[in-house]
Amino acid sequence: MARLEVSGKITAPAGEDVDEISVYNISSEKGTVSNAKGEFKLKVAQNDHVRITALQFQSFTLVVNSEDIRTRLLKVYLNPNVNQLEEVTVRSTDLTGIAEIDVKNIKTSVFIPEWDLSYAALEYGYDFVRDGQTELDGNAAEDALGHNNVPMANVDIGKLLALFFPKKKRSKRQFVDSKQSNINALSQRFDHDYLSGTFNIPSAKVNDFVYFAEENGLTLYLLKPENEIKLLEYLFEQSERYKKQLAVAD
């Protein structure tokens, strides 16, 4: 397969080192490393899988697409936050220095919850009341068909479909909750300092930028872990639009 040499640019939050980051083409089994400016060159073809690896950043794989080939440019955005580990405390008084003994001395326990999940044990905070489909007086299915023993030629298909497939309207509250869920998911994925440093957004405007990005097409599809590269590209595009809007307002 013929491969073209493309230029690459690695972007990271301000203060993060982008030197000597491994860029490896899994498909061709050839790779390189970035320079102090985060720049690199690599031969690729469409649909090649390129692995980005660095100690202080999350490792991930991107797939080369037709746009990358057309522009001969690979843009890589790094997120340092995902590799942070929770604090772990080890007390020296608990250790002997001999691995085999220390492992055996670790206290473990098995938690078996005594939960009764039977239907009778569950309590529901509401009463069941009859409705258009479960009413006791008459038979909704019969009404949709007309009467007992009515030939199928006379069946009201519209009523029958409405009975079994009622239309569900999305309430305003559901729409607002969905929108807020997108905003919360984005805020949890990238913290305040990362968004400010990576996309050069004024610190005081980061929350406003997050709402701006949601209003302009942020979707659950982009928030999926496997679409992180597309999400970062989307945020970069929205940050440029947002900064232009701020400049006009000033």
N, C-alpha and C positions, 0 to 999 in steps of 0.2 A: 504494500500500500504506500502510495506516495505521500510524504508528509512535508508540510511547509513550516519554515521557521517563523515563529511569532514572538513578539515582545510581550513581556509580562510586567505588571506593576502590583506590588503588594502594599496594601494600606492597613495601618493599625492606629489605635488611639495615640494621641500625643504623648510622647515620652517612652513609648514602647519601641524596642529595637526590632528592626525588620531585616537585619543582616544575617546571612548564612541560614536562611530558611530553606528547607529541602523541598524541591519541586520535582516530583518523579512521575514520569509517564508510564503507568502500569501497562498500557497496551503495547508500547514499543520497548519496555524495559530499559529506558534511558532517562536520566534525570540531570538536574543541575541544582545550584543554590543561588539565592538572591544576593545582591551586593548591599552595601550600606544604605542605599536609597530604596531598597526593596525591589530593584529591577532585575530581570532575568530574561534569558532567551531559551526557547525550547521548540523542538520540532514536533508538530502534532498533526493529526488528521481528525476529521469530523467523527464524533462519537468516541474518541479516545478518552480514557479515564486517567485523570491527573491527580495524584495524591499530594496534599500540602501538609507538611509535618514540621513542628517546632515545639521545643520543650514547654515554653510559656503560653502556648496557644492550643486550641482544640484542633486536632488533626481531622481532616475531612477530604473527601474526593469530589472533584467537579468533573462534569462531562462536557467535552468540547462540542459546541454547536456551530451551526452554519454562520452565525453572526461573528463568532470568534475567528473563523477562517476568513471571512470577508474582510474584516478590519485588521486581521493579523495582530490582535491585541487581547490578552487575557487579563482581566481585572480580578484581583483577589482581595477580599476583605477578611480581616482576622478579628476574632473575639477572644480576649484573654480571660474573660470571666468564667467560662464554662469549665475550666480546669482547676478552679480553686477548690481546695479540700476543706471540709469542716475541721474545726480544731480538735485534736486528739491529745488527751492527757495521759501520760504514762508515769506511774509512781515508782521510783527506784526501789522502794521498800518491798514491792511485790515481786521483784526479779532477783534471780540468783546469778544470772549471767550465762547459765547453761540452758541452751534452747530446748532440749528434750524435757528437762525438768520444768521449765517455765510453762511450756505448752500443756503439760499434764496438770499443772496447778491452776489453770484457768477454770474458774467456776462457770458452769453452764446450767441452764434449766430449760425445761420444756413447758410452754404455756398451752394448756388445753382449756379453752373457754367453755363453761357450762351454760351454753345458751340453748334455750328452747325456741326453735324457729318453726314450730308447728303452727298451722293456721289458727288453731284454737287459742294459742298463746299470744298471737299478735293482736294489737288493738288499733282500731282505726278511728280517727277523730271526726267521723262524719257518718250520717245515716244514709242508707240506700233508698232512694225514692224513684218512683216510676217516671219514665219519660216517654217520648214519642215512639221509641223502639221497644220499651220494656213494659208498657202499660198493660194492666190486667183486664181492663174493660175493652173487649174487642181484640183484634189481631192486626198489628201494623202491616205484617207481610200480606195478610189477606186483603187489607185495604188497598195495598199497592197493586195486588193482582185484580182487584175488583170484588169478586165474591167467590165462594167455594165452587169448585168444579167449572170455572170459567175457561173456555178454550184459550190456548196460548195466543191465538191470533188477536184476541181482544185485550191482552195484557197491556197495561200502561207501563211501558219500559222505562220512561223517564222517572216515574215514581219509584219503580223497583231499584233502579240504579241509585237514586237519592237515598233510599233506605239503607243500602249496604255500603255506599261510598259517599257519606256526607261530606260536604265541602268544609274545609278547615280554613278559617281566616286567621291570619297572623295579627295578633293584637299589637297596639302601639307599645305596650309594655314589653312584649316579647322582642320587638325590634330594638328598643332601647337597651334591654338586657344583653342582646346579641352584640350590639355595638360596644357596650361597656366591656363585654368579655374579650373582644378583640383588643381593646386598649389595655386591659389588665394583662393579657397574655404577652403583648409586645413589651410592656413595662417590666414584666418578670424576666423576659428573655434578655433584654439589654438594659443595664442600669443607667441612671441619670448621667454619670460622668462619661460612660462609653458613648452614648448618643451625642453628647456635647463635644467630646474630643474627636470622635471619628468623622462626624459630619459638619464640624465647625459651627455648631448651633450655640448661640449665647446661652449660658447656664440658666438664666432666668426664663428663657423661652422654650426649654426642652419639653415641658408638659404641653404647651400650646402646639409644638411641632408634632407630638404624638397624636393629638386630636386631629391636626391637619392631615397627617398621613392616613388616619382611619377614614376621614371624610372623603378622601380622594381615591379610594379603591382597595384598602387593605382587606384581604379576605382570609378565611380559615385555611384555604389552600396554601397561601404564602406562609402561614404560621406553622405548618407542619415541619417537623425537624428535618426531613429529607429535602425541603425546599429552602434551606437557610441561605444559599447563595442568591437565589432569586429574590428572597426577602431583603437581603442587604442591597442588592442592585436597585430594588424598588425604593428603599429608604434613601439611597443616594440620590436618585432622581427627584424624589419628593423634597429632599433637603435643599436641592438647587432651586426648585420652584419656591419653596418657603422663604429662602434667603432673598430671592428677588422680590417677593411680596413685602418683606420687611423693609428692603431698600426703598421701595416705592412709598411705603407708609411713612418712612422717615423724611 
